[in-house]
Amino acid sequence: MASANDMKAANATYAGFINMIKYSIPVIAVITAFVVLIIQ
């Protein structure tokens, strides 16, 4: 089983990953919309 320190590190990594996804998806959506508008 994972030790308590491993779980703390895993939770920190997971939280960072979720924050990155939370902010990157809207940015990607805006870039995609911009590119689609340019192509038309």
PDB file of N, CA, C, O and CB in Angstrom:
ATOM      1  N   MET A   1       0.836  -1.190   0.000  1.00  0.00           N
ATOM      2  CA  MET A   1       0.000   0.000   0.000  1.00  0.00           C
ATOM      3  C   MET A   1       0.884   1.258   0.000  1.00  0.00           C
ATOM      4  O   MET A   1       2.046   1.225   0.404  1.00  0.00           O
ATOM      5  CB  MET A   1      -0.953  -0.004   1.226  1.00  0.00           C
ATOM      6  N   ALA A   2       0.300   2.351  -0.461  1.00  0.00           N
ATOM      7  CA  ALA A   2       1.033   3.611  -0.502  1.00  0.00           C
ATOM      8  C   ALA A   2       1.109   4.218   0.894  1.00  0.00           C
ATOM      9  O   ALA A   2       0.160   4.149   1.675  1.00  0.00           O
ATOM     10  CB  ALA A   2       0.369   4.596  -1.484  1.00  0.00           C
ATOM     11  N   SER A   3       2.263   4.814   1.187  1.00  0.00           N
ATOM     12  CA  SER A   3       2.416   5.463   2.483  1.00  0.00           C
ATOM     13  C   SER A   3       1.694   6.813   2.480  1.00  0.00           C
ATOM     14  O   SER A   3       1.248   7.277   1.430  1.00  0.00           O
ATOM     15  CB  SER A   3       3.913   5.646   2.827  1.00  0.00           C
ATOM     16  N   ALA A   4       1.582   7.434   3.637  1.00  0.00           N
ATOM     17  CA  ALA A   4       0.897   8.721   3.756  1.00  0.00           C
ATOM     18  C   ALA A   4       1.603   9.796   2.931  1.00  0.00           C
ATOM     19  O   ALA A   4       0.952  10.643   2.321  1.00  0.00           O
ATOM     20  CB  ALA A   4       0.819   9.151   5.227  1.00  0.00           C
ATOM     21  N   ASN A   5       2.936   9.759   2.915  1.00  0.00           N
ATOM     22  CA  ASN A   5       3.674  10.754   2.132  1.00  0.00           C
ATOM     23  C   ASN A   5       3.421  10.577   0.639  1.00  0.00           C
ATOM     24  O   ASN A   5       3.311  11.553  -0.103  1.00  0.00           O
ATOM     25  CB  ASN A   5       5.175  10.658   2.424  1.00  0.00           C
ATOM     26  N   ASP A   6       3.331   9.311   0.204  1.00  0.00           N
ATOM     27  CA  ASP A   6       3.038   9.061  -1.201  1.00  0.00           C
ATOM     28  C   ASP A   6       1.645   9.582  -1.554  1.00  0.00           C
ATOM     29  O   ASP A   6       1.442  10.123  -2.640  1.00  0.00           O
ATOM     30  CB  ASP A   6       3.146   7.559  -1.517  1.00  0.00           C
ATOM     31  N   MET A   7       0.693   9.420  -0.646  1.00  0.00           N
ATOM     32  CA  MET A   7      -0.669   9.908  -0.915  1.00  0.00           C
ATOM     33  C   MET A   7      -0.694  11.433  -0.959  1.00  0.00           C
ATOM     34  O   MET A   7      -1.412  12.012  -1.774  1.00  0.00           O
ATOM     35  CB  MET A   7      -1.655   9.392   0.158  1.00  0.00           C
ATOM     36  N   LYS A   8       0.078  12.093  -0.097  1.00  0.00           N
ATOM     37  CA  LYS A   8       0.138  13.560  -0.138  1.00  0.00           C
ATOM     38  C   LYS A   8       0.713  14.029  -1.470  1.00  0.00           C
ATOM     39  O   LYS A   8       0.204  14.972  -2.077  1.00  0.00           O
ATOM     40  CB  LYS A   8       0.988  14.106   1.034  1.00  0.00           C
ATOM     41  N   ALA A   9       1.761  13.374  -1.914  1.00  0.00           N
ATOM     42  CA  ALA A   9       2.378  13.745  -3.184  1.00  0.00           C
ATOM     43  C   ALA A   9       1.418  13.470  -4.343  1.00  0.00           C
ATOM     44  O   ALA A   9       1.313  14.270  -5.273  1.00  0.00           O
ATOM     45  CB  ALA A   9       3.701  12.975  -3.388  1.00  0.00           C
ATOM     46  N   ALA A  10       0.726  12.347  -4.280  1.00  0.00           N
ATOM     47  CA  ALA A  10      -0.214  12.006  -5.349  1.00  0.00           C
ATOM     48  C   ALA A  10      -1.371  13.001  -5.376  1.00  0.00           C
ATOM     49  O   ALA A  10      -1.795  13.421  -6.453  1.00  0.00           O
ATOM     50  CB  ALA A  10      -0.748  10.570  -5.166  1.00  0.00           C
ATOM     51  N   ASN A  11      -1.885  13.381  -4.216  1.00  0.00           N
ATOM     52  CA  ASN A  11      -2.976  14.352  -4.164  1.00  0.00           C
ATOM     53  C   ASN A  11      -2.529  15.710  -4.686  1.00  0.00           C
ATOM     54  O   ASN A  11      -3.290  16.391  -5.374  1.00  0.00           O
ATOM     55  CB  ASN A  11      -3.503  14.488  -2.736  1.00  0.00           C
ATOM     56  N   ALA A  12      -1.310  16.107  -4.367  1.00  0.00           N
ATOM     57  CA  ALA A  12      -0.797  17.381  -4.863  1.00  0.00           C
ATOM     58  C   ALA A  12      -0.643  17.342  -6.380  1.00  0.00           C
ATOM     59  O   ALA A  12      -0.976  18.308  -7.067  1.00  0.00           O
ATOM     60  CB  ALA A  12       0.550  17.717  -4.199  1.00  0.00           C
ATOM     61  N   THR A  13      -0.144  16.236  -6.893  1.00  0.00           N
ATOM     62  CA  THR A  13       0.014  16.091  -8.338  1.00  0.00           C
ATOM     63  C   THR A  13      -1.341  16.111  -9.030  1.00  0.00           C
ATOM     64  O   THR A  13      -1.518  16.766 -10.057  1.00  0.00           O
ATOM     65  CB  THR A  13       0.761  14.792  -8.671  1.00  0.00           C
ATOM     66  N   TYR A  14      -2.297  15.383  -8.453  1.00  0.00           N
ATOM     67  CA  TYR A  14      -3.642  15.335  -9.025  1.00  0.00           C
ATOM     68  C   TYR A  14      -4.285  16.719  -9.012  1.00  0.00           C
ATOM     69  O   TYR A  14      -4.900  17.112 -10.002  1.00  0.00           O
ATOM     70  CB  TYR A  14      -4.519  14.335  -8.256  1.00  0.00           C
ATOM     71  N   ALA A  15      -4.161  17.458  -7.926  1.00  0.00           N
ATOM     72  CA  ALA A  15      -4.745  18.790  -7.829  1.00  0.00           C
ATOM     73  C   ALA A  15      -4.113  19.723  -8.866  1.00  0.00           C
ATOM     74  O   ALA A  15      -4.812  20.518  -9.494  1.00  0.00           O
ATOM     75  CB  ALA A  15      -4.561  19.358  -6.406  1.00  0.00           C
ATOM     76  N   GLY A  16      -2.813  19.627  -9.040  1.00  0.00           N
ATOM     77  CA  GLY A  16      -2.149  20.444 -10.049  1.00  0.00           C
ATOM     78  C   GLY A  16      -2.612  20.096 -11.449  1.00  0.00           C
ATOM     79  O   GLY A  16      -2.811  20.982 -12.279  1.00  0.00           O
ATOM     80  N   PHE A  17      -2.784  18.808 -11.714  1.00  0.00           N
ATOM     81  CA  PHE A  17      -3.255  18.366 -13.023  1.00  0.00           C
ATOM     82  C   PHE A  17      -4.672  18.872 -13.291  1.00  0.00           C
ATOM     83  O   PHE A  17      -4.963  19.350 -14.388  1.00  0.00           O
ATOM     84  CB  PHE A  17      -3.213  16.834 -13.116  1.00  0.00           C
ATOM     85  N   ILE A  18      -5.549  18.769 -12.297  1.00  0.00           N
ATOM     86  CA  ILE A  18      -6.930  19.227 -12.454  1.00  0.00           C
ATOM     87  C   ILE A  18      -6.963  20.739 -12.687  1.00  0.00           C
ATOM     88  O   ILE A  18      -7.728  21.213 -13.527  1.00  0.00           O
ATOM     89  CB  ILE A  18      -7.772  18.853 -11.211  1.00  0.00           C
ATOM     90  N   ASN A  19      -6.148  21.499 -11.958  1.00  0.00           N
ATOM     91  CA  ASN A  19      -6.095  22.946 -12.173  1.00  0.00           C
ATOM     92  C   ASN A  19      -5.598  23.276 -13.574  1.00  0.00           C
ATOM     93  O   ASN A  19      -6.117  24.184 -14.223  1.00  0.00           O
ATOM     94  CB  ASN A  19      -5.194  23.609 -11.128  1.00  0.00           C
ATOM     95  N   MET A  20      -4.596  22.543 -14.039  1.00  0.00           N
ATOM     96  CA  MET A  20      -4.076  22.781 -15.380  1.00  0.00           C
ATOM     97  C   MET A  20      -5.166  22.514 -16.417  1.00  0.00           C
ATOM     98  O   MET A  20      -5.337  23.300 -17.349  1.00  0.00           O
ATOM     99  CB  MET A  20      -2.839  21.895 -15.651  1.00  0.00           C
ATOM    100  N   ILE A  21      -5.896  21.422 -16.265  1.00  0.00           N
ATOM    101  CA  ILE A  21      -6.973  21.089 -17.197  1.00  0.00           C
ATOM    102  C   ILE A  21      -8.067  22.146 -17.131  1.00  0.00           C
ATOM    103  O   ILE A  21      -8.598  22.567 -18.159  1.00  0.00           O
ATOM    104  CB  ILE A  21      -7.555  19.692 -16.886  1.00  0.00           C
ATOM    105  N   LYS A  22      -8.403  22.575 -15.906  1.00  0.00           N
ATOM    106  CA  LYS A  22      -9.500  23.536 -15.707  1.00  0.00           C
ATOM    107  C   LYS A  22      -9.224  24.844 -16.446  1.00  0.00           C
ATOM    108  O   LYS A  22     -10.151  25.458 -16.974  1.00  0.00           O
ATOM    109  CB  LYS A  22      -9.707  23.814 -14.206  1.00  0.00           C
ATOM    110  N   TYR A  23      -7.972  25.275 -16.489  1.00  0.00           N
ATOM    111  CA  TYR A  23      -7.643  26.531 -17.145  1.00  0.00           C
ATOM    112  C   TYR A  23      -7.239  26.353 -18.608  1.00  0.00           C
ATOM    113  O   TYR A  23      -7.364  27.291 -19.394  1.00  0.00           O
ATOM    114  CB  TYR A  23      -6.535  27.216 -16.397  1.00  0.00           C
ATOM    115  N   SER A  24      -6.762  25.179 -18.984  1.00  0.00           N
ATOM    116  CA  SER A  24      -6.302  25.014 -20.362  1.00  0.00           C
ATOM    117  C   SER A  24      -7.445  24.717 -21.329  1.00  0.00           C
ATOM    118  O   SER A  24      -7.361  25.093 -22.498  1.00  0.00           O
ATOM    119  CB  SER A  24      -5.278  23.905 -20.432  1.00  0.00           C
ATOM    120  N   ILE A  25      -8.512  24.053 -20.876  1.00  0.00           N
ATOM    121  CA  ILE A  25      -9.610  23.731 -21.788  1.00  0.00           C
ATOM    122  C   ILE A  25     -10.274  25.002 -22.338  1.00  0.00           C
ATOM    123  O   ILE A  25     -10.488  25.076 -23.548  1.00  0.00           O
ATOM    124  CB  ILE A  25     -10.653  22.861 -21.071  1.00  0.00           C
ATOM    125  N   PRO A  26     -10.610  25.998 -21.518  1.00  0.00           N
ATOM    126  CA  PRO A  26     -11.179  27.223 -22.094  1.00  0.00           C
ATOM    127  C   PRO A  26     -10.208  27.935 -23.045  1.00  0.00           C
ATOM    128  O   PRO A  26     -10.633  28.484 -24.062  1.00  0.00           O
ATOM    129  CB  PRO A  26     -11.588  28.174 -20.978  1.00  0.00           C
ATOM    130  N   VAL A  27      -8.927  27.928 -22.727  1.00  0.00           N
ATOM    131  CA  VAL A  27      -7.945  28.559 -23.614  1.00  0.00           C
ATOM    132  C   VAL A  27      -7.915  27.833 -24.956  1.00  0.00           C
ATOM    133  O   VAL A  27      -7.888  28.476 -26.006  1.00  0.00           O
ATOM    134  CB  VAL A  27      -6.536  28.557 -22.966  1.00  0.00           C
ATOM    135  N   ILE A  28      -7.918  26.513 -24.934  1.00  0.00           N
ATOM    136  CA  ILE A  28      -7.921  25.733 -26.170  1.00  0.00           C
ATOM    137  C   ILE A  28      -9.198  26.003 -26.958  1.00  0.00           C
ATOM    138  O   ILE A  28      -9.159  26.106 -28.184  1.00  0.00           O
ATOM    139  CB  ILE A  28      -7.784  24.226 -25.866  1.00  0.00           C
ATOM    140  N   ALA A  29     -10.339  26.118 -26.258  1.00  0.00           N
ATOM    141  CA  ALA A  29     -11.603  26.402 -26.938  1.00  0.00           C
ATOM    142  C   ALA A  29     -11.557  27.764 -27.625  1.00  0.00           C
ATOM    143  O   ALA A  29     -12.031  27.898 -28.753  1.00  0.00           O
ATOM    144  CB  ALA A  29     -12.771  26.351 -25.943  1.00  0.00           C
ATOM    145  N   VAL A  30     -10.997  28.769 -26.966  1.00  0.00           N
ATOM    146  CA  VAL A  30     -10.899  30.104 -27.570  1.00  0.00           C
ATOM    147  C   VAL A  30      -9.975  30.073 -28.787  1.00  0.00           C
ATOM    148  O   VAL A  30     -10.293  30.662 -29.820  1.00  0.00           O
ATOM    149  CB  VAL A  30     -10.384  31.134 -26.535  1.00  0.00           C
ATOM    150  N   ILE A  31      -8.856  29.401 -28.674  1.00  0.00           N
ATOM    151  CA  ILE A  31      -7.928  29.302 -29.808  1.00  0.00           C
ATOM    152  C   ILE A  31      -8.596  28.576 -30.971  1.00  0.00           C
ATOM    153  O   ILE A  31      -8.459  28.988 -32.122  1.00  0.00           O
ATOM    154  CB  ILE A  31      -6.628  28.569 -29.392  1.00  0.00           C
ATOM    155  N   THR A  32      -9.314  27.504 -30.676  1.00  0.00           N
ATOM    156  CA  THR A  32      -9.998  26.748 -31.726  1.00  0.00           C
ATOM    157  C   THR A  32     -11.050  27.611 -32.400  1.00  0.00           C
ATOM    158  O   THR A  32     -11.146  27.609 -33.627  1.00  0.00           O
ATOM    159  CB  THR A  32     -10.643  25.477 -31.150  1.00  0.00           C
ATOM    160  N   ALA A  33     -11.841  28.347 -31.631  1.00  0.00           N
ATOM    161  CA  ALA A  33     -12.862  29.227 -32.212  1.00  0.00           C
ATOM    162  C   ALA A  33     -12.196  30.289 -33.087  1.00  0.00           C
ATOM    163  O   ALA A  33     -12.693  30.600 -34.169  1.00  0.00           O
ATOM    164  CB  ALA A  33     -13.713  29.899 -31.096  1.00  0.00           C
ATOM    165  N   PHE A  34     -11.092  30.839 -32.633  1.00  0.00           N
ATOM    166  CA  PHE A  34     -10.367  31.853 -33.401  1.00  0.00           C
ATOM    167  C   PHE A  34      -9.878  31.284 -34.732  1.00  0.00           C
ATOM    168  O   PHE A  34     -10.014  31.931 -35.771  1.00  0.00           O
ATOM    169  CB  PHE A  34      -9.179  32.392 -32.589  1.00  0.00           C
ATOM    170  N   VAL A  35      -9.315  30.088 -34.706  1.00  0.00           N
ATOM    171  CA  VAL A  35      -8.813  29.458 -35.932  1.00  0.00           C
ATOM    172  C   VAL A  35      -9.968  29.158 -36.879  1.00  0.00           C
ATOM    173  O   VAL A  35      -9.844  29.360 -38.087  1.00  0.00           O
ATOM    174  CB  VAL A  35      -8.036  28.161 -35.606  1.00  0.00           C
ATOM    175  N   VAL A  36     -11.083  28.680 -36.349  1.00  0.00           N
ATOM    176  CA  VAL A  36     -12.246  28.385 -37.193  1.00  0.00           C
ATOM    177  C   VAL A  36     -12.750  29.666 -37.849  1.00  0.00           C
ATOM    178  O   VAL A  36     -13.108  29.659 -39.027  1.00  0.00           O
ATOM    179  CB  VAL A  36     -13.376  27.722 -36.363  1.00  0.00           C
ATOM    180  N   LEU A  37     -12.781  30.759 -37.100  1.00  0.00           N
ATOM    181  CA  LEU A  37     -13.221  32.030 -37.693  1.00  0.00           C
ATOM    182  C   LEU A  37     -12.260  32.514 -38.769  1.00  0.00           C
ATOM    183  O   LEU A  37     -12.693  33.091 -39.767  1.00  0.00           O
ATOM    184  CB  LEU A  37     -13.359  33.099 -36.611  1.00  0.00           C
ATOM    185  N   ILE A  38     -10.973  32.290 -38.584  1.00  0.00           N
ATOM    186  CA  ILE A  38      -9.989  32.699 -39.598  1.00  0.00           C
ATOM    187  C   ILE A  38     -10.169  31.876 -40.864  1.00  0.00           C
ATOM    188  O   ILE A  38     -10.069  32.410 -41.969  1.00  0.00           O
ATOM    189  CB  ILE A  38      -8.545  32.545 -39.059  1.00  0.00           C
ATOM    190  N   ILE A  39     -10.431  30.587 -40.717  1.00  0.00           N
ATOM    191  CA  ILE A  39     -10.530  29.698 -41.879  1.00  0.00           C
ATOM    192  C   ILE A  39     -11.753  30.050 -42.723  1.00  0.00           C
ATOM    193  O   ILE A  39     -11.709  29.928 -43.948  1.00  0.00           O
ATOM    194  CB  ILE A  39     -10.600  28.222 -41.429  1.00  0.00           C
ATOM    195  N   GLN A  40     -12.833  30.480 -42.096  1.00  0.00           N
ATOM    196  CA  GLN A  40     -14.056  30.724 -42.869  1.00  0.00           C
ATOM    197  C   GLN A  40     -13.867  31.830 -43.816  1.00  0.00           C
ATOM    198  O   GLN A  40     -14.791  32.177 -44.552  1.00  0.00           O
ATOM    199  CB  GLN A  40     -15.217  31.027 -41.980  1.00  0.00           C
TER     200      GLN A  40
END
